[in-house]
Structure formats: C-alpha cells, structure tokens
Amino acid sequence: MQKLNCKVTFNLPGFIGDAEQKSAWRTPPFKALLQNWWRVAVAAEHQYQHKQIRESEGRLFGHAWLKDNKGESWAMRSRFKIRLERSTPGQLSTWNMDDIKIKHAEVKFPVGAHLYLGYGPLEYKKGSKKPVLKKGRAIKDNETNHLSLIFPTSGQQQIQNTLQLAHWFGALGGRSRNGWGSVAFAHDSLQSYQTLLNGEAELSRFSRSLTDCLQLEWPHAIGTDNKGVLIWKTEAKISWMAVMRDLAEIKIGFRTALSVTKPFDERHILAMPITHHNPKGMNNERVSNQLRFKVIQHNKQFYGLVFHLPCKFPSDLDKKMIHPNARNLLDNQLGIWQKVHLYLDQNGKLKRTGSK
C-alpha cells in the first residue's frame, strides 16, 4: 500500500453539507470527486468499456454487486482509504459579497451572478441586495485542510493521474458544475495550473474526439475538435467574484444561444429541467449540463475554466420524446454542441487554453 499526503484549498466558497445539511469538511465528497475523475483517468486503458471500468472501480473503491464465474454476488471493502486531518464546520456563516447584477435576455430584471450560478445553496432574500446562505454556513474561500490517501501500490499511477485531473478541473459540493467548491491540491508530484493555462498540459490520455464521446452516455473524457481540446479560459481577474461574474454571463450566453421555443428544442439537449420550458411528461427528468466550470488561483490572480466532458443524451429518456421534432434533435446532438462551442470560441471573455 502507498500513502500520499496533500494540502487542499478551496479557491472559492463550497456548499458541502453533512447528514443534517450543515456545512462541514467531510471525506465522502472528496472520495466521490476522486472516484469520478478516476473513471476519466482509466477510461482509455479500458478501451472505454463501461463494464470493465465498473469492475475495476469496484475492486479498488469497494462494491456489493460484482458477480463471480457462477453468477453469484460478492462484496469487498474499499482498498482506497481517505482521511482529512480535521472535520470541522465551514467558516463562512454570512454571505457578505456584493452580487453584481448582470443582464439576462429572457428575464425582465437584472440577475445577480452569484445567485444565478448558486441558486439552491444561495437564495434570494426580499429587500436584500445580496443573496443569503440557505443552510446558514459554507466552506470559505482559502480554507485549507490536509488529505491523506492510502491505496494499492499497483494503482499508484492511476491515483497520480486522478489527483492531477482533480487539481486542474475538480470542484465539489452544491453547484460544483458552476464552479462553486473549486479545490486545489498541493503535492510535489502535481503539475501547476500554469501548465494548463499555457496549453502545455499533457491531456491526450484523457481526451477524445467530440464525435466519439457522443457515442457513450457517461462522461469519460475531455472532448476535442479540429481546434484542439475543448477547454477555454477567462482573462486573469483580481478576485474570484469577478471570475464568477464572467462565468455567469457566459452561461447565460451559451444557453440563450440555443432555441427553446418548441416543446422539445435545442436547449433541452444542453440540460434539463428548464424553467417554464419542460417537455410534457418530463417535469421530473434531469439531464446534467456537460459544460463545467472551474475557478483557479495562480500567482495571486484568478481564472475561470470552461471545459466539456461530452456524452450522449440519455437513451432511457428516448421513450418520452413524443414530440415530432425530438428525434431530429437527438440525431443532431453533434451539431448542437458545435453551435455551443462556436459561441464559446467567439466570446470575447474566453480563449482556448491551447491558443497563443
């Protein structure tokens, strides 16, 4: 067994709740984060075969569902151990950050960037110019802790790659796909953010063409197209608040760039549910947005990352696509995502990480 100790820092607030929904440092979210990026780290060596990856995952992280040669289920405990130096409540109890108002083409009044990206953990309080914490506490930006990982020696390179991907792209807790809970891992073996920002990161083992990614229904690689890896960066900012404003405007932009006038339209491929625009019979269905945000801090400056982990629209929802135009949209997922990528390429707030 190998042991790896690293420092963990939140680049901006994180909404992590315990069993009582009270914010605290807890190991389960970190294990889930690393487990998710482990799948990306090992997908290529398993030829993107879901069953092979799941079996390998179960043998490392524990399972109660694998079957032997006789078809009988068996279980084993996790061989991947994780421990935080301290388990304490988050230090952020009051949301004092000014929420800069931004325009939304489909809303009559300006919306707050923090509230737009953090609605759920954050909520509106009548008469207040700032949102409030729904559960009263969160992890504060720049809060730190130390994380210990114990794992089999045979999986050392896999865990190393996993931690690297989590350092570059990882966020955890509520609204983490919008950048909240972005974390940094510090260890001598990890490449810095600068490598990623300069477009010098070696991502070939963890990336795949957009066309191939859209053949599978689970996020297994960072997408690529004829311009390179599908990762964009914002300009450097002096605060994470300024970055979140840009990311909020970018998200509003690429969402409203897709049509949503028909019962089932382009924007439904992006994510569901959509307020006031859910297809009939699909009010409870959820499709997570594949475009994710990360906020990083480097040399006392902050950057926002937008990256795409493409995957096919869930086939189990196909039966509910009763609208005449649904099949055409499902068959044109590639074209819809290319439309989104074109918007990001042409957005003045962003630049591809591989571009000079």
RODO-2510 file (C-alpha; in nm, 4 decimals, decimal comma):
residues 356
     n   res          X          Y          Z
     1     m     0,0000     0,0000     0,0000
     2     q     0,1078     0,3573    -0,0736
     3     k     0,0276     0,6727     0,1218
     4     l     0,0011     1,0204    -0,0260
     5     n    -0,0474     1,3369     0,1791
     6     c    -0,1557     1,6612     0,0169
     7     k    -0,2889     2,0019     0,1098
     8     v    -0,6390     2,1003    -0,0029
     9     t    -0,7511     2,4605    -0,0531
    10     f    -1,0874     2,5953    -0,1643
    11     n    -1,0378     2,8584    -0,4343
    12     l    -1,3836     2,9988    -0,3609
    13     p    -1,6714     2,9008    -0,1297
    14     g    -1,8047     2,5462    -0,1350
    15     f    -2,1506     2,4263    -0,0336
    16     i    -2,0837     2,0899     0,1302
    17     g    -2,3427     1,9513     0,3680
    18     d    -2,3392     1,6700     0,6220
    19     a    -2,6325     1,4410     0,7039
    20     e    -2,8135     1,7371     0,8563
    21     q    -2,7265     1,9611     0,5602
    22     k    -2,4871     2,1613     0,7753
    23     s    -2,1649     2,2628     0,6083
    24     a    -1,8544     2,0760     0,7221
    25     w    -1,5297     1,9238     0,5983
    26     r    -1,6202     1,5629     0,5183
    27     t    -1,4412     1,2806     0,3381
    28     p    -1,7326     1,1414     0,1266
    29     p    -1,7421     1,4394    -0,1156
    30     f    -1,3657     1,4120    -0,1688
    31     k    -1,3880     1,0398    -0,2318
    32     a    -1,6717     1,0950    -0,4797
    33     l    -1,4703     1,3672    -0,6558
    34     l    -1,1625     1,1458    -0,6890
    35     q    -1,3722     0,8452    -0,7918
    36     n    -1,5356     1,0448    -1,0718
    37     w    -1,2013     1,1661    -1,2082
    38     w    -1,0522     0,8176    -1,1656
    39     r    -1,3029     0,6968    -1,4268
    40     v    -1,1693     0,9561    -1,6713
    41     a    -0,8113     0,8688    -1,5793
    42     v    -0,8548     0,4968    -1,6594
    43     a    -1,1168     0,5067    -1,9367
    44     a    -0,8712     0,4851    -2,2272
    45     e    -0,6757     0,1899    -2,0845
    46     h    -1,0073     0,0022    -2,0574
    47     q    -1,0978     0,0957    -2,4177
    48     y    -1,3910     0,2975    -2,2806
    49     q    -1,5740    -0,0241    -2,1914
    50     h    -1,8158     0,0661    -1,9160
    51     k    -1,8410    -0,2826    -1,7652
    52     q    -1,4631    -0,3229    -1,7439
    53     i    -1,4256     0,0167    -1,5778
    54     r    -1,7032    -0,0560    -1,3282
    55     e    -1,5435    -0,3871    -1,2307
    56     s    -1,2027    -0,2268    -1,1860
    57     e    -1,3655     0,0525    -0,9900
    58     g    -1,5418    -0,1920    -0,7602
    59     r    -1,2192    -0,3777    -0,6864
    60     l    -1,0495    -0,0526    -0,5838
    61     f    -1,3247     0,1551    -0,4225
    62     g    -1,5335    -0,1320    -0,2880
    63     h    -1,8588    -0,2898    -0,4089
    64     a    -2,1522    -0,5137    -0,3228
    65     w    -2,2674    -0,6009    -0,6726
    66     l    -1,9938    -0,7812    -0,8705
    67     k    -2,0620    -1,1447    -0,9583
    68     d    -1,8248    -1,4397    -0,9782
    69     n    -1,8000    -1,7040    -1,2528
    70     k    -2,1032    -1,8808    -1,1096
    71     g    -2,3137    -1,5656    -1,1260
    72     e    -2,3181    -1,5204    -0,7501
    73     s    -2,2792    -1,1745    -0,5988
    74     w    -1,9876    -1,0999    -0,3729
    75     a    -1,8621    -0,7922    -0,1928
    76     m    -1,5354    -0,6378    -0,0816
    77     r    -1,4339    -0,3350     0,1187
    78     s    -1,2673    -0,0364    -0,0392
    79     r    -0,8903    -0,0618    -0,0830
    80     f    -0,8812     0,3161    -0,1306
    81     k    -0,8700     0,4926     0,2054
    82     i    -0,9124     0,8625     0,2588
    83     r    -0,8790     1,0797     0,5668
    84     l    -0,8987     1,4518     0,6408
    85     e    -0,6786     1,5996     0,9100
    86     r    -0,9796     1,7701     1,0636
    87     s    -1,3565     1,7517     1,0285
    88     t    -1,4860     2,0939     1,1254
    89     p    -1,7735     2,3204     1,0204
    90     g    -1,7163     2,5607     0,7338
    91     q    -1,6010     2,9072     0,8372
    92     l    -1,8416     3,1053     0,6161
    93     s    -2,1625     3,1903     0,8027
    94     t    -2,2676     3,5156     0,6312
    95     w    -2,2701     3,5961     0,2603
    96     n    -2,1176     3,9456     0,2568
    97     m    -2,0033     3,9507    -0,1064
    98     d    -2,1777     4,2034    -0,3292
    99     d    -2,3693     4,0228    -0,6019
   100     i    -2,3040     4,2182    -0,9218
   101     k    -2,6123     4,2405    -1,1409
   102     i    -2,5950     4,1102    -1,4966
   103     k    -2,8385     4,1112    -1,7879
   104     h    -3,0409     3,8076    -1,8875
   105     a    -3,2142     3,8294    -2,2245
   106     e    -3,5121     3,6247    -2,1039
   107     v    -3,5634     3,7923    -1,7655
   108     k    -3,7187     4,1367    -1,7192
   109     f    -3,4830     4,2460    -1,4441
   110     p    -3,1057     4,2072    -1,3979
   111     v    -2,9990     3,8971    -1,2038
   112     g    -2,7167     3,8503    -0,9527
   113     a    -2,4233     3,6479    -1,0833
   114     h    -2,3720     3,4603    -0,7551
   115     l    -2,7409     3,3801    -0,7214
   116     y    -2,7695     3,2707    -1,0855
   117     l    -2,4807     3,0242    -1,0544
   118     g    -2,5523     2,9239    -0,6949
   119     y    -2,9292     2,9106    -0,6675
   120     g    -3,0155     2,6343    -0,4247
   121     p    -2,7314     2,6773    -0,1733
   122     l    -2,7882     3,0516    -0,2176
   123     e    -3,1318     3,2075    -0,2163
   124     y    -3,2929     3,5459    -0,2576
   125     k    -3,3996     3,7411     0,0484
   126     k    -3,6627     4,0060    -0,0150
   127     g    -3,5307     4,3561     0,0425
   128     s    -3,1645     4,2467     0,0379
   129     k    -2,9107     4,3320    -0,2328
   130     k    -2,7166     4,0160    -0,1535
   131     p    -2,8199     3,6501    -0,1568
   132     v    -2,8161     3,4527     0,1664
   133     l    -2,6899     3,1079     0,2551
   134     k    -2,9856     2,8725     0,2562
   135     k    -2,8332     2,6444     0,5201
   136     g    -2,6530     2,9206     0,7080
   137     r    -2,2934     2,8047     0,6591
   138     a    -2,0433     2,7097     0,3875
   139     i    -1,6745     2,6391     0,3351
   140     k    -1,4962     2,9715     0,2996
   141     d    -1,2591     3,0624     0,0184
   142     n    -0,8945     2,9920     0,1114
   143     e    -0,9949     2,7420     0,3803
   144     t    -0,7373     2,4627     0,3889
   145     n    -0,7058     2,1100     0,5187
   146     h    -0,4769     1,8112     0,4706
   147     l    -0,5888     1,4985     0,2934
   148     s    -0,4312     1,1529     0,3251
   149     l    -0,4821     0,8866     0,0598
   150     i    -0,3917     0,5192     0,1031
   151     f    -0,4142     0,2898    -0,1999
   152     p    -0,2546    -0,0228    -0,3536
   153     t     0,0929     0,0262    -0,4984
   154     s    -0,0270    -0,1273    -0,8252
   155     g    -0,2631     0,1678    -0,8740
   156     q    -0,0117     0,4421    -0,7986
   157     q    -0,0025     0,5904    -1,1496
   158     q    -0,3805     0,5826    -1,1770
   159     i    -0,4193     0,7702    -0,8492
   160     q    -0,1494     1,0157    -0,9531
   161     n    -0,3372     1,0904    -1,2757
   162     t    -0,6656     1,1142    -1,0866
   163     l    -0,5298     1,3676    -0,8417
   164     q    -0,3813     1,5708    -1,1266
   165     l    -0,7167     1,5870    -1,3074
   166     a    -0,8968     1,6769    -0,9832
   167     h    -0,6438     1,9534    -0,9194
   168     w    -0,6936     2,1006    -1,2669
   169     f    -1,0684     2,0513    -1,3042
   170     g    -1,2205     1,9374    -0,9746
   171     a    -1,4938     2,1029    -0,7699
   172     l    -1,7245     1,9528    -0,5116
   173     g    -2,0467     2,0238    -0,3271
   174     g    -2,3642     2,2008    -0,4355
   175     r    -2,3468     2,3750    -0,7754
   176     s    -1,9945     2,2440    -0,8321
   177     r    -2,0544     2,2232    -1,2082
   178     n    -2,0906     2,6016    -1,1944
   179     g    -1,7504     2,6368    -1,0279
   180     w    -1,8531     2,6584    -0,6622
   181     g    -1,6341     2,4402    -0,4434
   182     s    -1,3373     2,4553    -0,6825
   183     v    -1,0436     2,2991    -0,4999
   184     a    -0,6680     2,2937    -0,5399
   185     f    -0,4453     2,0034    -0,4325
   186     a    -0,0840     2,0729    -0,3390
   187     h     0,1741     1,7940    -0,3762
   188     d     0,5260     1,7868    -0,5202
   189     s     0,4242     1,5418    -0,7910
   190     l     0,1463     1,7612    -0,9331
   191     q     0,1847     1,9943    -1,2299
   192     s     0,0789     2,3512    -1,1633
   193     y    -0,2140     2,5459    -1,3032
   194     q     0,0338     2,7342    -1,5204
   195     t     0,0886     2,4239    -1,7325
   196     l    -0,2825     2,4054    -1,8034
   197     l    -0,3242     2,7784    -1,8650
   198     n    -0,0371     2,7769    -2,1157
   199     g    -0,1869     2,4891    -2,3090
   200     e     0,1109     2,2682    -2,2201
   201     a    -0,0762     2,0065    -2,0156
   202     e    -0,0464     1,6501    -2,1484
   203     l    -0,4142     1,5585    -2,1889
   204     s    -0,4014     1,3132    -2,4788
   205     r    -0,4646     1,0158    -2,2477
   206     f    -0,7716     1,1843    -2,1021
   207     s    -0,9269     1,3414    -2,4121
   208     r    -1,1257     1,2069    -2,7065
   209     s    -1,2948     1,3442    -3,0155
   210     l    -1,6353     1,5019    -2,9649
   211     t    -1,7882     1,2613    -3,2174
   212     d    -1,6617     0,9557    -3,0301
   213     c    -1,7580     1,0949    -2,6899
   214     l    -2,1178     1,1402    -2,8050
   215     q    -2,1458     0,7654    -2,8684
   216     l    -2,1432     0,6893    -2,4948
   217     e    -2,3907     0,8000    -2,2275
   218     w    -2,1445     0,8747    -1,9494
   219     p    -1,8693     1,1390    -1,9164
   220     h    -1,5417     0,9581    -1,9809
   221     a    -1,3047     1,2110    -2,1458
   222     i    -1,2487     1,5772    -2,2176
   223     g    -1,3699     1,6446    -2,5685
   224     t    -1,1632     1,7598    -2,8641
   225     d    -1,2443     1,9066    -3,2053
   226     n    -1,0404     2,0279    -3,5020
   227     k    -0,9281     2,3306    -3,2976
   228     g    -0,7956     2,1278    -3,0056
   229     v    -0,9108     2,0376    -2,6557
   230     l    -1,2499     2,1751    -2,5503
   231     i    -1,1146     2,3899    -2,2676
   232     w    -1,1498     2,7664    -2,2522
   233     k    -1,0075     3,0154    -2,0015
   234     t    -1,1104     3,3644    -1,8957
   235     e    -0,8739     3,6561    -1,8601
   236     a    -0,6970     3,6939    -1,5266
   237     k    -0,9007     3,8667    -1,2560
   238     i    -0,8115     4,0062    -0,9155
   239     s    -1,0874     3,8134    -0,7358
   240     w    -1,2956     3,5012    -0,7720
   241     m    -1,6065     3,7237    -0,7591
   242     a    -1,5024     3,8889    -1,0861
   243     v    -1,4471     3,5470    -1,2438
   244     m    -1,7918     3,4276    -1,1351
   245     r    -1,9481     3,7323    -1,2946
   246     d    -1,7845     3,6428    -1,6271
   247     l    -1,8861     3,2777    -1,5949
   248     a    -2,2457     3,3738    -1,5190
   249     e    -2,2606     3,5930    -1,8297
   250     i    -2,1005     3,3168    -2,0360
   251     k    -2,3511     3,0585    -1,9144
   252     i    -2,6456     3,2856    -1,9864
   253     g    -2,4955     3,3471    -2,3302
   254     f    -2,4480     2,9885    -2,4446
   255     r    -2,7845     2,8828    -2,3024
   256     t    -2,9813     3,1592    -2,4713
   257     a    -2,7911     3,0981    -2,7949
   258     l    -2,9903     2,7743    -2,8220
   259     s    -3,3580     2,7820    -2,9149
   260     v    -3,6240     2,6809    -2,6644
   261     t    -3,9448     2,7855    -2,8388
   262     k    -4,0694     2,4364    -2,9269
   263     p    -4,1932     2,1720    -2,6789
   264     f    -3,8603     1,9920    -2,7225
   265     d    -3,5816     2,2113    -2,8541
   266     e    -3,2026     2,2626    -2,8731
   267     r    -3,1632     2,3786    -2,5146
   268     h    -3,3107     2,0543    -2,3825
   269     i    -3,0092     1,8711    -2,5248
   270     l    -2,7881     2,1012    -2,3152
   271     a    -2,9563     2,0322    -1,9808
   272     m    -3,2938     1,9790    -1,8128
   273     p    -3,5127     2,0872    -1,6420
   274     i    -3,5595     2,4344    -1,7899
   275     t    -3,7821     2,6773    -1,6010
   276     h    -4,1165     2,7174    -1,7826
   277     h    -3,9935     2,5031    -2,0739
   278     n    -4,0097     2,1393    -1,9639
   279     p    -4,1419     1,8976    -2,2284
   280     k    -4,4762     1,7406    -2,1495
   281     g    -4,4424     1,4434    -1,9162
   282     m    -4,0807     1,5270    -1,8256
   283     n    -4,1165     1,7624    -1,5294
   284     n    -3,9128     1,5336    -1,3036
   285     e    -3,6424     1,4326    -1,5509
   286     r    -3,2911     1,5685    -1,5068
   287     v    -3,0063     1,5952    -1,7549
   288     s    -2,6883     1,7485    -1,6153
   289     n    -2,5054     2,0133    -1,8146
   290     q    -2,1905     1,8638    -1,9661
   291     l    -2,0146     2,2017    -1,9765
   292     r    -1,8456     2,2567    -1,6427
   293     f    -1,6737     2,5491    -1,4762
   294     k    -1,3672     2,5650    -1,2559
   295     v    -1,2152     2,8653    -1,0787
   296     i    -0,8404     2,8516    -1,0218
   297     q    -0,5981     3,0786    -0,8407
   298     h    -0,2460     3,1228    -0,9746
   299     n     0,0130     3,3866    -0,8839
   300     k    -0,2467     3,5864    -0,6870
   301     q    -0,4765     3,6027    -0,9873
   302     f    -0,7971     3,4139    -1,0622
   303     y    -0,9057     3,2440    -1,3841
   304     g    -1,2216     3,0694    -1,4888
   305     l    -1,2143     2,7489    -1,6912
   306     v    -1,4952     2,6213    -1,9113
   307     f    -1,4499     2,2610    -2,0243
   308     h    -1,6634     1,9964    -2,1891
   309     l    -1,6960     1,6312    -2,0866
   310     p    -1,9263     1,5261    -2,3724
   311     c    -2,1649     1,2329    -2,3636
   312     k    -2,4784     1,1185    -2,5417
   313     f    -2,8250     1,2300    -2,4320
   314     p    -2,9597     0,9505    -2,2037
   315     s    -3,1287     0,6826    -2,4142
   316     d    -3,3697     0,5905    -2,1335
   317     l    -3,5424     0,9225    -2,1989
   318     d    -3,5926     0,8455    -2,5681
   319     k    -3,9292     0,6790    -2,4991
   320     k    -4,0598     1,0049    -2,3578
   321     m    -3,9579     1,2060    -2,6625
   322     i    -4,3065     1,2123    -2,8081
   323     h    -4,2695     1,5488    -2,9790
   324     p    -4,2341     1,5426    -3,3607
   325     n    -3,9079     1,7397    -3,3583
   326     a    -3,7463     1,5397    -3,0766
   327     r    -3,5886     1,2712    -3,2955
   328     n    -3,4266     1,5247    -3,5274
   329     l    -3,2687     1,6999    -3,2304
   330     l    -3,1457     1,3761    -3,0762
   331     d    -2,9898     1,2822    -3,4103
   332     n    -2,8226     1,6251    -3,4280
   333     q    -2,6547     1,6350    -3,0856
   334     l    -2,3175     1,6876    -3,2529
   335     g    -2,4417     1,9923    -3,4425
   336     i    -2,5997     2,1449    -3,1322
   337     w    -2,2801     2,1098    -2,9301
   338     q    -2,0766     2,2510    -3,2168
   339     k    -2,3056     2,5537    -3,2057
   340     v    -2,2270     2,5958    -2,8358
   341     h    -1,8528     2,5589    -2,8974
   342     l    -1,8677     2,8208    -3,1726
   343     y    -2,0310     3,0618    -2,9277
   344     l    -1,7523     2,9989    -2,6741
   345     d    -1,4833     3,0414    -2,9401
   346     q    -1,6299     3,3760    -3,0430
   347     n    -1,6955     3,5022    -2,6905
   348     g    -1,4585     3,7877    -2,6117
   349     k    -1,4244     3,6800    -2,2482
   350     l    -1,2723     3,3421    -2,3380
   351     k    -0,9731     3,1919    -2,5148
   352     r    -0,8884     2,8290    -2,5825
   353     t    -0,6171     2,7118    -2,3434
   354     g    -0,4141     2,5803    -2,6351
   355     s    -0,4248     2,9063    -2,8280
   356     k    -0,1465     3,1643    -2,8090
***
